[in-house]
Amino acid sequence: MSAVEQAAPFELTAAAKDKVRELLQDEADDELCLRVFVTGGGCSGFQYGFTFDDDRAEDDALITDQGVRVLVDSLSYGYLVGSVLDYKEGLEGSRFTVDNPSATSTCGCGSSFSI
């Protein structure tokens, strides 16, 4: 199945794009994309998830930004509109983060949120 190319629900920072490229080079699989998704759970109600995936559902949004391909499922798409995906390294570790303007509250680590 092929994903539908859509306008990006979120922006990727240069750091996020660089990290995705670096991780994909290690995998040596041209079909892999970064999948960003939202699931129920976490200390604030919803949480972000990130994985590499080469299985594209028909209703997935495919976002391409300077050669970086990101998949977002149709349920997660609405929760991510207007967000900024970043990659940060610091004392608390290295991770992808989402700055979501729709979130009314977030947990201390930034991996879960509520709307």
C-alpha angles and dihedrals in degrees: 000000000000126000121235115249107230140166109282114264088204143023124245118218120224089253091054093048092048093050093047090051091049093049093046092051088057090053095050092207116127092197097060120109131181108254115208116191144165122226135178116262138054124111093290102044104264131045136198122239132195129192140147114252138175094182109094120192119214093248096046116119111230112208118191121191119171092330096316113120121205127184123207122183118229094252094052095043096081093049092054101048110127094010128133119224113209138169117224134187119195147122091301091055138260122304149138113263134194123215100202118187090195093061113104092192138004136195122253094262093047096232097109133045145170130226 
